[in-house]
Amino acid sequence: MQAHIGDQLVVACAATGATRRDGEIVGLHHEDGTPPYDVRWADTDQIWLFFPGPDTRIRHVDRPPEAASPGTVASAEA
């Protein structure tokens, strides 16, 4: 799993009664874009360190060609 700053995470839990959760990746901890990620959750607007599981999907956002590569490590601004 690789991500860029600004990509969206969607966590869709298969458990009965569980709700879907989504957020924006605002920080990377590895230059190659692999987990964990700093994620700003849409439902709380809080930033948390997140280790994605098998029910997590990344929705890549379109970015201009000059945008940073997955290797750009940035910290979250809380």
N, C-alpha and C positions, 0 to 999 in steps of 0.2 A: 504494500500500500504506500503510495506516494502522494503528497499534497503540496500545494503552494499556499502562501498567505492569500486570504480572500476566498479560498474554496469553501464550499458548504459541506457540512457533515449531516447525515441523516441517520438516526438510530431508530430502527423499527423493531421493537421487541415483539416476539411471537407469543408471549405469555398473555393469557386472557386478562382483559382489563387494563393492560399496560398501554400507555400512550406513546405515540411517535415523538421523537425529540429531534430538533435541528438547531444548528449553530454555525458560526463562521470561524474558520481557522484564523487566528490572529497572531500566532507564534509557532515557530518550529524550533525543535531542540537538536535536530541533526541536519547536516548540510545536504544530505540526499533526499530530504523530504519525508523520511519515514517517521513513524510514531515514536514518542508521544507528541501530542499537539496541545497548544494553548487554544481553547475554544471559548468563544463568547456565545452563550446559549441564548436563543431567541426568547424563551419563556421567562428568563430571570434577568437577562442582560449582565450576568456575572461571568467572569472568566475563570475557567478551571483547567487544570492539567488533565488531559484525557488520553487513555490508552484504548483504542478502538477494539471492539470484539467482532465476532463473525456476523453480527447483525447490523454492522455499520457500513454505510456506503458514502463515498465521496462524490460530490457533484462539482466537477471542475468548472470554474467560471472562465469565460473568454477574456483573454488579456492581449494587449498589443504585443507585437513581436519583440519590442525592446524591454518588455517586462522581465522581472527577475526570474532566474531559473529556479528549480526546486532546491538548489544548493544555497539559496539565500536564507540565512538564519536571522530571524528577527525576534525580539522579545515582545511580549504583550504589554500594552500600556494599561494599567489598572486604574 
